[in-house]
């Protein structure tokens, strides 16, 4: 059971494709061991802000 994953990085970009490129580079620097959550903040009078949150993957628990 996963109880907590520490946030490593939060990336915000106004361009969805640019965000995808930046997230891919960040995950590669972390050795591919990150969980990525993506969401979009929508505003009435401004363009959307695309956001990605990278969290560390917990170490596997020993078998009992």
PDB file of N, H, CA, C and O in Angstrom:
ATOM      1  N   UNK A   1       0.839  -1.172   0.000  1.00  0.00           N
ATOM      2  CA  UNK A   1       0.000   0.000   0.000  1.00  0.00           C
ATOM      3  C   UNK A   1       0.890   1.243   0.000  1.00  0.00           C
ATOM      4  O   UNK A   1       1.843   1.331   0.773  1.00  0.00           O
ATOM      5  N   UNK A   2       0.573   2.194  -0.866  1.00  0.00           N
ATOM      6  H   UNK A   2      -0.201   2.122  -1.494  1.00  0.00           H
ATOM      7  CA  UNK A   2       1.321   3.445  -0.936  1.00  0.00           C
ATOM      8  C   UNK A   2       0.629   4.463  -0.041  1.00  0.00           C
ATOM      9  O   UNK A   2      -0.542   4.786  -0.242  1.00  0.00           O
ATOM     10  N   UNK A   3       1.362   4.965   0.946  1.00  0.00           N
ATOM     11  H   UNK A   3       2.313   4.702   1.109  1.00  0.00           H
ATOM     12  CA  UNK A   3       0.789   5.949   1.843  1.00  0.00           C
ATOM     13  C   UNK A   3       1.192   7.371   1.477  1.00  0.00           C
ATOM     14  O   UNK A   3       0.412   8.307   1.656  1.00  0.00           O
ATOM     15  N   UNK A   4       2.422   7.535   0.959  1.00  0.00           N
ATOM     16  H   UNK A   4       3.055   6.774   0.814  1.00  0.00           H
ATOM     17  CA  UNK A   4       2.881   8.875   0.663  1.00  0.00           C
ATOM     18  C   UNK A   4       3.966   8.829  -0.403  1.00  0.00           C
ATOM     19  O   UNK A   4       4.874   7.999  -0.351  1.00  0.00           O
ATOM     20  N   UNK A   5       3.858   9.727  -1.360  1.00  0.00           N
ATOM     21  H   UNK A   5       3.120  10.401  -1.402  1.00  0.00           H
ATOM     22  CA  UNK A   5       4.906   9.895  -2.357  1.00  0.00           C
ATOM     23  C   UNK A   5       5.319  11.357  -2.309  1.00  0.00           C
ATOM     24  O   UNK A   5       4.481  12.251  -2.428  1.00  0.00           O
ATOM     25  N   UNK A   6       6.594  11.593  -2.137  1.00  0.00           N
ATOM     26  H   UNK A   6       7.274  10.867  -2.040  1.00  0.00           H
ATOM     27  CA  UNK A   6       7.105  12.954  -2.006  1.00  0.00           C
ATOM     28  C   UNK A   6       7.136  13.656  -3.352  1.00  0.00           C
ATOM     29  O   UNK A   6       7.593  13.094  -4.347  1.00  0.00           O
ATOM     30  N   UNK A   7       6.644  14.893  -3.373  1.00  0.00           N
ATOM     31  H   UNK A   7       6.272  15.349  -2.564  1.00  0.00           H
ATOM     32  CA  UNK A   7       6.696  15.694  -4.596  1.00  0.00           C
ATOM     33  C   UNK A   7       8.135  16.103  -4.855  1.00  0.00           C
ATOM     34  O   UNK A   7       8.810  16.637  -3.974  1.00  0.00           O
ATOM     35  N   UNK A   8       8.598  15.848  -6.074  1.00  0.00           N
ATOM     36  H   UNK A   8       8.050  15.415  -6.790  1.00  0.00           H
ATOM     37  CA  UNK A   8       9.960  16.189  -6.463  1.00  0.00           C
ATOM     38  C   UNK A   8       9.978  17.519  -7.209  1.00  0.00           C
ATOM     39  O   UNK A   8      10.837  18.369  -6.976  1.00  0.00           O
ATOM     40  N   UNK A   9       9.016  17.677  -8.107  1.00  0.00           N
ATOM     41  H   UNK A   9       8.318  16.986  -8.296  1.00  0.00           H
ATOM     42  CA  UNK A   9       9.049  18.821  -9.010  1.00  0.00           C
ATOM     43  C   UNK A   9       7.645  19.136  -9.496  1.00  0.00           C
ATOM     44  O   UNK A   9       6.817  18.239  -9.654  1.00  0.00           O
ATOM     45  N   UNK A  10       7.379  20.427  -9.736  1.00  0.00           N
ATOM     46  H   UNK A  10       8.051  21.156  -9.608  1.00  0.00           H
ATOM     47  CA  UNK A  10       6.122  20.871 -10.333  1.00  0.00           C
ATOM     48  C   UNK A  10       6.509  21.735 -11.533  1.00  0.00           C
ATOM     49  O   UNK A  10       7.237  22.718 -11.390  1.00  0.00           O
ATOM     50  N   UNK A  11       6.023  21.367 -12.704  1.00  0.00           N
ATOM     51  H   UNK A  11       5.432  20.569 -12.820  1.00  0.00           H
ATOM     52  CA  UNK A  11       6.353  22.096 -13.933  1.00  0.00           C
ATOM     53  C   UNK A  11       5.069  22.699 -14.482  1.00  0.00           C
ATOM     54  O   UNK A  11       4.061  22.005 -14.614  1.00  0.00           O
ATOM     55  N   UNK A  12       5.102  23.995 -14.804  1.00  0.00           N
ATOM     56  H   UNK A  12       5.921  24.558 -14.697  1.00  0.00           H
ATOM     57  CA  UNK A  12       3.944  24.692 -15.358  1.00  0.00           C
ATOM     58  C   UNK A  12       4.366  25.316 -16.684  1.00  0.00           C
ATOM     59  O   UNK A  12       5.441  25.908 -16.785  1.00  0.00           O
ATOM     60  N   UNK A  13       3.519  25.181 -17.694  1.00  0.00           N
ATOM     61  H   UNK A  13       2.646  24.700 -17.612  1.00  0.00           H
ATOM     62  CA  UNK A  13       3.821  25.723 -19.018  1.00  0.00           C
ATOM     63  C   UNK A  13       2.526  26.162 -19.683  1.00  0.00           C
ATOM     64  O   UNK A  13       1.461  25.610 -19.405  1.00  0.00           O
ATOM     65  N   UNK A  14       2.616  27.136 -20.545  1.00  0.00           N
ATOM     66  H   UNK A  14       3.481  27.584 -20.771  1.00  0.00           H
ATOM     67  CA  UNK A  14       1.424  27.595 -21.271  1.00  0.00           C
ATOM     68  C   UNK A  14       1.193  26.802 -22.556  1.00  0.00           C
ATOM     69  O   UNK A  14       0.170  26.972 -23.219  1.00  0.00           O
ATOM     70  N   UNK A  15       2.150  25.932 -22.907  1.00  0.00           N
ATOM     71  H   UNK A  15       2.981  25.794 -22.368  1.00  0.00           H
ATOM     72  CA  UNK A  15       2.042  25.127 -24.123  1.00  0.00           C
ATOM     73  C   UNK A  15       2.094  23.647 -23.745  1.00  0.00           C
ATOM     74  O   UNK A  15       3.058  23.196 -23.126  1.00  0.00           O
ATOM     75  N   UNK A  16       1.073  22.905 -24.110  1.00  0.00           N
ATOM     76  H   UNK A  16       0.290  23.271 -24.612  1.00  0.00           H
ATOM     77  CA  UNK A  16       0.966  21.503 -23.718  1.00  0.00           C
ATOM     78  C   UNK A  16       2.109  20.649 -24.270  1.00  0.00           C
ATOM     79  O   UNK A  16       2.627  19.785 -23.563  1.00  0.00           O
ATOM     80  N   UNK A  17       2.503  20.878 -25.511  1.00  0.00           N
ATOM     81  H   UNK A  17       2.082  21.580 -26.086  1.00  0.00           H
ATOM     82  CA  UNK A  17       3.590  20.108 -26.120  1.00  0.00           C
ATOM     83  C   UNK A  17       4.929  20.435 -25.457  1.00  0.00           C
ATOM     84  O   UNK A  17       5.751  19.544 -25.239  1.00  0.00           O
ATOM     85  N   UNK A  18       5.143  21.695 -25.142  1.00  0.00           N
ATOM     86  H   UNK A  18       4.475  22.419 -25.319  1.00  0.00           H
ATOM     87  CA  UNK A  18       6.368  22.098 -24.447  1.00  0.00           C
ATOM     88  C   UNK A  18       6.439  21.444 -23.069  1.00  0.00           C
ATOM     89  O   UNK A  18       7.504  21.000 -22.641  1.00  0.00           O
ATOM     90  N   UNK A  19       5.311  21.389 -22.386  1.00  0.00           N
ATOM     91  H   UNK A  19       4.446  21.750 -22.734  1.00  0.00           H
ATOM     92  CA  UNK A  19       5.262  20.732 -21.078  1.00  0.00           C
ATOM     93  C   UNK A  19       5.628  19.259 -21.215  1.00  0.00           C
ATOM     94  O   UNK A  19       6.397  18.733 -20.411  1.00  0.00           O
ATOM     95  N   UNK A  20       5.086  18.595 -22.224  1.00  0.00           N
ATOM     96  H   UNK A  20       4.461  19.022 -22.878  1.00  0.00           H
ATOM     97  CA  UNK A  20       5.374  17.169 -22.432  1.00  0.00           C
ATOM     98  C   UNK A  20       6.873  16.949 -22.636  1.00  0.00           C
ATOM     99  O   UNK A  20       7.436  15.992 -22.105  1.00  0.00           O
ATOM    100  N   UNK A  21       7.518  17.824 -23.398  1.00  0.00           N
ATOM    101  H   UNK A  21       7.061  18.601 -23.830  1.00  0.00           H
ATOM    102  CA  UNK A  21       8.957  17.717 -23.639  1.00  0.00           C
ATOM    103  C   UNK A  21       9.734  17.921 -22.343  1.00  0.00           C
ATOM    104  O   UNK A  21      10.677  17.182 -22.059  1.00  0.00           O
ATOM    105  N   UNK A  22       9.344  18.915 -21.563  1.00  0.00           N
ATOM    106  H   UNK A  22       8.578  19.515 -21.794  1.00  0.00           H
ATOM    107  CA  UNK A  22      10.030  19.202 -20.301  1.00  0.00           C
ATOM    108  C   UNK A  22       9.843  18.075 -19.295  1.00  0.00           C
ATOM    109  O   UNK A  22      10.773  17.735 -18.562  1.00  0.00           O
ATOM    110  N   UNK A  23       8.642  17.490 -19.254  1.00  0.00           N
ATOM    111  H   UNK A  23       7.887  17.766 -19.849  1.00  0.00           H
ATOM    112  CA  UNK A  23       8.384  16.374 -18.340  1.00  0.00           C
ATOM    113  C   UNK A  23       9.225  15.163 -18.742  1.00  0.00           C
ATOM    114  O   UNK A  23       9.816  14.502 -17.888  1.00  0.00           O
ATOM    115  N   UNK A  24       9.276  14.879 -20.025  1.00  0.00           N
ATOM    116  H   UNK A  24       8.795  15.416 -20.718  1.00  0.00           H
ATOM    117  CA  UNK A  24      10.062  13.750 -20.518  1.00  0.00           C
ATOM    118  C   UNK A  24      11.533  13.909 -20.131  1.00  0.00           C
ATOM    119  O   UNK A  24      12.168  12.942 -19.710  1.00  0.00           O
ATOM    120  N   UNK A  25      12.074  15.114 -20.269  1.00  0.00           N
ATOM    121  H   UNK A  25      11.558  15.899 -20.611  1.00  0.00           H
ATOM    122  CA  UNK A  25      13.469  15.365 -19.904  1.00  0.00           C
ATOM    123  C   UNK A  25      13.674  15.205 -18.398  1.00  0.00           C
ATOM    124  O   UNK A  25      14.681  14.641 -17.969  1.00  0.00           O
ATOM    125  N   UNK A  26      12.739  15.692 -17.600  1.00  0.00           N
ATOM    126  H   UNK A  26      11.921  16.150 -17.948  1.00  0.00           H
ATOM    127  CA  UNK A  26      12.859  15.585 -16.143  1.00  0.00           C
ATOM    128  C   UNK A  26      12.810  14.128 -15.693  1.00  0.00           C
ATOM    129  O   UNK A  26      13.591  13.716 -14.836  1.00  0.00           O
ATOM    130  N   UNK A  27      11.905  13.357 -16.262  1.00  0.00           N
ATOM    131  H   UNK A  27      11.271  13.692 -16.958  1.00  0.00           H
ATOM    132  CA  UNK A  27      11.796  11.939 -15.897  1.00  0.00           C
ATOM    133  C   UNK A  27      13.072  11.196 -16.292  1.00  0.00           C
ATOM    134  O   UNK A  27      13.534  10.321 -15.560  1.00  0.00           O
ATOM    135  N   UNK A  28      13.636  11.538 -17.436  1.00  0.00           N
ATOM    136  H   UNK A  28      13.262  12.249 -18.032  1.00  0.00           H
ATOM    137  CA  UNK A  28      14.886  10.901 -17.867  1.00  0.00           C
ATOM    138  C   UNK A  28      16.015  11.224 -16.890  1.00  0.00           C
ATOM    139  O   UNK A  28      16.815  10.350 -16.557  1.00  0.00           O
ATOM    140  N   UNK A  29      16.085  12.478 -16.427  1.00  0.00           N
ATOM    141  H   UNK A  29      15.435  13.189 -16.697  1.00  0.00           H
ATOM    142  CA  UNK A  29      17.124  12.854 -15.453  1.00  0.00           C
ATOM    143  C   UNK A  29      16.946  12.106 -14.125  1.00  0.00           C
ATOM    144  O   UNK A  29      17.918  11.866 -13.410  1.00  0.00           O
ATOM    145  N   UNK A  30      15.721  11.748 -13.807  1.00  0.00           N
ATOM    146  H   UNK A  30      14.931  11.943 -14.388  1.00  0.00           H
ATOM    147  CA  UNK A  30      15.439  11.015 -12.567  1.00  0.00           C
ATOM    148  C   UNK A  30      15.574   9.505 -12.751  1.00  0.00           C
ATOM    149  O   UNK A  30      15.231   8.736 -11.854  1.00  0.00           O
ATOM    150  N   UNK A  31      16.061   9.093 -13.886  1.00  0.00           N
ATOM    151  H   UNK A  31      16.339   9.718 -14.615  1.00  0.00           H
ATOM    152  CA  UNK A  31      16.263   7.670 -14.133  1.00  0.00           C
ATOM    153  C   UNK A  31      14.983   6.913 -14.416  1.00  0.00           C
ATOM    154  O   UNK A  31      14.934   5.691 -14.273  1.00  0.00           O
ATOM    155  N   UNK A  32      13.942   7.634 -14.817  1.00  0.00           N
ATOM    156  H   UNK A  32      13.981   8.626 -14.932  1.00  0.00           H
ATOM    157  CA  UNK A  32      12.678   6.988 -15.152  1.00  0.00           C
ATOM    158  C   UNK A  32      11.863   6.566 -13.948  1.00  0.00           C
ATOM    159  O   UNK A  32      10.825   5.922 -14.098  1.00  0.00           O
ATOM    160  N   UNK A  33      12.319   6.920 -12.750  1.00  0.00           N
ATOM    161  H   UNK A  33      13.162   7.443 -12.628  1.00  0.00           H
ATOM    162  CA  UNK A  33      11.621   6.493 -11.527  1.00  0.00           C
ATOM    163  C   UNK A  33      10.834   7.654 -10.943  1.00  0.00           C
ATOM    164  O   UNK A  33      11.199   8.201  -9.903  1.00  0.00           O
ATOM    165  N   UNK A  34       9.771   8.020 -11.607  1.00  0.00           N
ATOM    166  H   UNK A  34       9.475   7.575 -12.452  1.00  0.00           H
ATOM    167  CA  UNK A  34       8.894   9.084 -11.108  1.00  0.00           C
ATOM    168  C   UNK A  34       7.468   8.803 -11.567  1.00  0.00           C
ATOM    169  O   UNK A  34       7.236   8.222 -12.627  1.00  0.00           O
ATOM    170  N   UNK A  35       6.539   9.223 -10.754  1.00  0.00           N
ATOM    171  H   UNK A  35       6.728   9.695  -9.892  1.00  0.00           H
ATOM    172  CA  UNK A  35       5.121   9.157 -11.101  1.00  0.00           C
ATOM    173  C   UNK A  35       4.718  10.562 -11.508  1.00  0.00           C
ATOM    174  O   UNK A  35       5.005  11.524 -10.796  1.00  0.00           O
ATOM    175  N   UNK A  36       4.049  10.687 -12.660  1.00  0.00           N
ATOM    176  H   UNK A  36       3.816   9.906 -13.239  1.00  0.00           H
ATOM    177  CA  UNK A  36       3.682  12.006 -13.181  1.00  0.00           C
ATOM    178  C   UNK A  36       2.164  12.163 -13.161  1.00  0.00           C
ATOM    179  O   UNK A  36       1.430  11.322 -13.681  1.00  0.00           O
ATOM    180  N   UNK A  37       1.712  13.250 -12.553  1.00  0.00           N
ATOM    181  H   UNK A  37       2.307  13.933 -12.131  1.00  0.00           H
ATOM    182  CA  UNK A  37       0.296  13.626 -12.588  1.00  0.00           C
ATOM    183  C   UNK A  37       0.201  14.906 -13.400  1.00  0.00           C
ATOM    184  O   UNK A  37       0.976  15.839 -13.193  1.00  0.00           O
ATOM    185  N   UNK A  38      -0.748  14.949 -14.321  1.00  0.00           N
ATOM    186  H   UNK A  38      -1.378  14.191 -14.489  1.00  0.00           H
ATOM    187  CA  UNK A  38      -0.916  16.137 -15.169  1.00  0.00           C
ATOM    188  C   UNK A  38      -2.315  16.693 -14.979  1.00  0.00           C
ATOM    189  O   UNK A  38      -3.280  15.947 -14.813  1.00  0.00           O
ATOM    190  N   UNK A  39      -2.409  18.012 -15.006  1.00  0.00           N
ATOM    191  H   UNK A  39      -1.625  18.618 -15.141  1.00  0.00           H
ATOM    192  CA  UNK A  39      -3.717  18.645 -14.960  1.00  0.00           C
ATOM    193  C   UNK A  39      -3.634  20.021 -15.599  1.00  0.00           C
ATOM    194  O   UNK A  39      -2.549  20.572 -15.780  1.00  0.00           O
ATOM    195  N   UNK A  40      -4.793  20.565 -15.936  1.00  0.00           N
ATOM    196  H   UNK A  40      -5.674  20.117 -15.789  1.00  0.00           H
ATOM    197  CA  UNK A  40      -4.884  21.858 -16.604  1.00  0.00           C
ATOM    198  C   UNK A  40      -5.678  22.815 -15.732  1.00  0.00           C
ATOM    199  O   UNK A  40      -6.753  22.476 -15.238  1.00  0.00           O
ATOM    200  N   UNK A  41      -5.139  24.008 -15.549  1.00  0.00           N
ATOM    201  H   UNK A  41      -4.265  24.283 -15.951  1.00  0.00           H
ATOM    202  CA  UNK A  41      -5.853  25.062 -14.841  1.00  0.00           C
ATOM    203  C   UNK A  41      -6.499  25.963 -15.883  1.00  0.00           C
ATOM    204  O   UNK A  41      -5.808  26.575 -16.698  1.00  0.00           O
ATOM    205  N   UNK A  42      -7.821  26.043 -15.855  1.00  0.00           N
ATOM    206  H   UNK A  42      -8.382  25.546 -15.194  1.00  0.00           H
ATOM    207  CA  UNK A  42      -8.556  26.845 -16.828  1.00  0.00           C
ATOM    208  C   UNK A  42      -8.962  28.169 -16.195  1.00  0.00           C
ATOM    209  O   UNK A  42      -9.488  28.204 -15.083  1.00  0.00           O
ATOM    210  N   UNK A  43      -8.715  29.243 -16.911  1.00  0.00           N
ATOM    211  H   UNK A  43      -8.289  29.214 -17.815  1.00  0.00           H
ATOM    212  CA  UNK A  43      -9.072  30.576 -16.438  1.00  0.00           C
ATOM    213  C   UNK A  43     -10.060  31.202 -17.413  1.00  0.00           C
ATOM    214  O   UNK A  43     -10.057  30.866 -18.598  1.00  0.00           O
ATOM    215  N   UNK A  44     -10.897  32.097 -16.933  1.00  0.00           N
ATOM    216  H   UNK A  44     -10.899  32.369 -15.971  1.00  0.00           H
ATOM    217  CA  UNK A  44     -11.906  32.741 -17.780  1.00  0.00           C
ATOM    218  C   UNK A  44     -11.287  33.722 -18.758  1.00  0.00           C
ATOM    219  O   UNK A  44     -11.674  33.756 -19.926  1.00  0.00           O
ATOM    220  N   UNK A  45     -10.340  34.514 -18.305  1.00  0.00           N
ATOM    221  H   UNK A  45     -10.025  34.486 -17.356  1.00  0.00           H
ATOM    222  CA  UNK A  45      -9.807  35.589 -19.155  1.00  0.00           C
ATOM    223  C   UNK A  45      -8.379  35.358 -19.609  1.00  0.00           C
ATOM    224  O   UNK A  45      -7.787  36.238 -20.233  1.00  0.00           O
ATOM    225  N   UNK A  46      -7.803  34.182 -19.309  1.00  0.00           N
ATOM    226  H   UNK A  46      -8.284  33.467 -18.802  1.00  0.00           H
ATOM    227  CA  UNK A  46      -6.416  33.895 -19.699  1.00  0.00           C
ATOM    228  C   UNK A  46      -6.342  32.519 -20.334  1.00  0.00           C
ATOM    229  O   UNK A  46      -7.249  31.702 -20.173  1.00  0.00           O
ATOM    230  N   UNK A  47      -5.255  32.265 -21.058  1.00  0.00           N
ATOM    231  H   UNK A  47      -4.518  32.928 -21.188  1.00  0.00           H
ATOM    232  CA  UNK A  47      -5.076  30.916 -21.613  1.00  0.00           C
ATOM    233  C   UNK A  47      -4.869  29.898 -20.491  1.00  0.00           C
ATOM    234  O   UNK A  47      -4.502  30.274 -19.378  1.00  0.00           O
ATOM    235  N   UNK A  48      -5.100  28.618 -20.772  1.00  0.00           N
ATOM    236  H   UNK A  48      -5.398  28.312 -21.676  1.00  0.00           H
ATOM    237  CA  UNK A  48      -4.926  27.599 -19.735  1.00  0.00           C
ATOM    238  C   UNK A  48      -3.455  27.444 -19.334  1.00  0.00           C
ATOM    239  O   UNK A  48      -2.551  27.751 -20.112  1.00  0.00           O
ATOM    240  N   UNK A  49      -3.240  26.973 -18.133  1.00  0.00           N
ATOM    241  H   UNK A  49      -3.975  26.724 -17.502  1.00  0.00           H
ATOM    242  CA  UNK A  49      -1.901  26.659 -17.642  1.00  0.00           C
ATOM    243  C   UNK A  49      -1.824  25.140 -17.476  1.00  0.00           C
ATOM    244  O   UNK A  49      -2.582  24.550 -16.705  1.00  0.00           O
ATOM    245  N   UNK A  50      -0.914  24.528 -18.198  1.00  0.00           N
ATOM    246  H   UNK A  50      -0.298  25.007 -18.824  1.00  0.00           H
ATOM    247  CA  UNK A  50      -0.732  23.078 -18.143  1.00  0.00           C
ATOM    248  C   UNK A  50       0.299  22.769 -17.058  1.00  0.00           C
ATOM    249  O   UNK A  50       1.364  23.386 -17.011  1.00  0.00           O
ATOM    250  N   UNK A  51      -0.024  21.812 -16.186  1.00  0.00           N
ATOM    251  H   UNK A  51      -0.889  21.312 -16.224  1.00  0.00           H
ATOM    252  CA  UNK A  51       0.808  21.532 -15.020  1.00  0.00           C
ATOM    253  C   UNK A  51       1.096  20.043 -14.927  1.00  0.00           C
ATOM    254  O   UNK A  51       0.242  19.205 -15.215  1.00  0.00           O
ATOM    255  N   UNK A  52       2.322  19.734 -14.516  1.00  0.00           N
ATOM    256  H   UNK A  52       3.016  20.415 -14.282  1.00  0.00           H
ATOM    257  CA  UNK A  52       2.704  18.346 -14.233  1.00  0.00           C
ATOM    258  C   UNK A  52       3.384  18.315 -12.875  1.00  0.00           C
ATOM    259  O   UNK A  52       4.205  19.177 -12.563  1.00  0.00           O
ATOM    260  N   UNK A  53       3.040  17.322 -12.074  1.00  0.00           N
ATOM    261  H   UNK A  53       2.372  16.622 -12.328  1.00  0.00           H
ATOM    262  CA  UNK A  53       3.666  17.129 -10.770  1.00  0.00           C
ATOM    263  C   UNK A  53       4.395  15.793 -10.814  1.00  0.00           C
ATOM    264  O   UNK A  53       3.796  14.758 -11.105  1.00  0.00           O
ATOM    265  N   UNK A  54       5.688  15.825 -10.525  1.00  0.00           N
ATOM    266  H   UNK A  54       6.175  16.666 -10.289  1.00  0.00           H
ATOM    267  CA  UNK A  54       6.491  14.606 -10.486  1.00  0.00           C
ATOM    268  C   UNK A  54       6.681  14.210  -9.029  1.00  0.00           C
ATOM    269  O   UNK A  54       7.061  15.029  -8.191  1.00  0.00           O
ATOM    270  N   UNK A  55       6.410  12.941  -8.743  1.00  0.00           N
ATOM    271  H   UNK A  55       6.101  12.277  -9.423  1.00  0.00           H
ATOM    272  CA  UNK A  55       6.562  12.421  -7.385  1.00  0.00           C
ATOM    273  C   UNK A  55       7.496  11.218  -7.418  1.00  0.00           C
ATOM    274  O   UNK A  55       7.559  10.480  -8.402  1.00  0.00           O
ATOM    275  N   UNK A  56       8.214  11.044  -6.325  1.00  0.00           N
ATOM    276  H   UNK A  56       8.163  11.643  -5.526  1.00  0.00           H
ATOM    277  CA  UNK A  56       9.136   9.914  -6.240  1.00  0.00           C
ATOM    278  C   UNK A  56       8.347   8.625  -6.067  1.00  0.00           C
ATOM    279  O   UNK A  56       7.296   8.601  -5.427  1.00  0.00           O
ATOM    280  N   UNK A  57       8.866   7.571  -6.641  1.00  0.00           N
ATOM    281  H   UNK A  57       9.720   7.590  -7.160  1.00  0.00           H
ATOM    282  CA  UNK A  57       8.258   6.255  -6.462  1.00  0.00           C
ATOM    283  C   UNK A  57       8.785   5.693  -5.150  1.00  0.00           C
ATOM    284  O   UNK A  57       9.994   5.716  -4.917  1.00  0.00           O
ATOM    285  N   UNK A  58       7.919   5.196  -4.298  1.00  0.00           N
ATOM    286  H   UNK A  58       6.937   5.178  -4.487  1.00  0.00           H
ATOM    287  CA  UNK A  58       8.392   4.634  -3.028  1.00  0.00           C
ATOM    288  C   UNK A  58       9.206   3.361  -3.264  1.00  0.00           C
ATOM    289  O   UNK A  58       8.990   2.629  -4.230  1.00  0.00           O
ATOM    290  N   UNK A  59      10.135   3.128  -2.362  1.00  0.00           N
ATOM    291  H   UNK A  59      10.310   3.723  -1.577  1.00  0.00           H
ATOM    292  CA  UNK A  59      10.921   1.893  -2.423  1.00  0.00           C
ATOM    293  C   UNK A  59       9.996   0.708  -2.144  1.00  0.00           C
ATOM    294  O   UNK A  59       9.100   0.805  -1.306  1.00  0.00           O
ATOM    295  N   UNK A  60      10.207  -0.400  -2.838  1.00  0.00           N
ATOM    296  H   UNK A  60      10.935  -0.479  -3.519  1.00  0.00           H
ATOM    297  CA  UNK A  60       9.345  -1.569  -2.563  1.00  0.00           C
ATOM    298  C   UNK A  60       9.533  -2.053  -1.130  1.00  0.00           C
ATOM    299  O   UNK A  60      10.645  -2.066  -0.602  1.00  0.00           O
ATOM    300  N   UNK A  61       8.441  -2.445  -0.525  1.00  0.00           N
ATOM    301  H   UNK A  61       7.538  -2.435  -0.954  1.00  0.00           H
ATOM    302  CA  UNK A  61       8.502  -2.960   0.857  1.00  0.00           C
ATOM    303  C   UNK A  61       9.005  -4.401   0.831  1.00  0.00           C
ATOM    304  O   UNK A  61       8.696  -5.161  -0.086  1.00  0.00           O
ATOM    305  N   UNK A  62       9.779  -4.764   1.845  1.00  0.00           N
ATOM    306  H   UNK A  62      10.030  -4.147   2.591  1.00  0.00           H
ATOM    307  CA  UNK A  62      10.262  -6.158   1.887  1.00  0.00           C
ATOM    308  C   UNK A  62       9.103  -7.128   2.081  1.00  0.00           C
ATOM    309  O   UNK A  62       8.108  -6.807   2.732  1.00  0.00           O
ATOM    310  N   UNK A  63       9.246  -8.307   1.509  1.00  0.00           N
ATOM    311  H   UNK A  63      10.054  -8.567   0.980  1.00  0.00           H
ATOM    312  CA  UNK A  63       8.220  -9.337   1.680  1.00  0.00           C
ATOM    313  C   UNK A  63       8.283  -9.877   3.097  1.00  0.00           C
ATOM    314  O   UNK A  63       9.362 -10.041   3.666  1.00  0.00           O
ATOM    315  N   UNK A  64       7.138 -10.144   3.646  1.00  0.00           N
ATOM    316  H   UNK A  64       6.262 -10.011   3.183  1.00  0.00           H
ATOM    317  CA  UNK A  64       7.109 -10.657   5.021  1.00  0.00           C
ATOM    318  C   UNK A  64       6.754 -12.113   5.053  1.00  0.00           C
ATOM    319  O   UNK A  64       6.684 -12.707   6.129  1.00  0.00           O
TER     320      UNK A  64
END
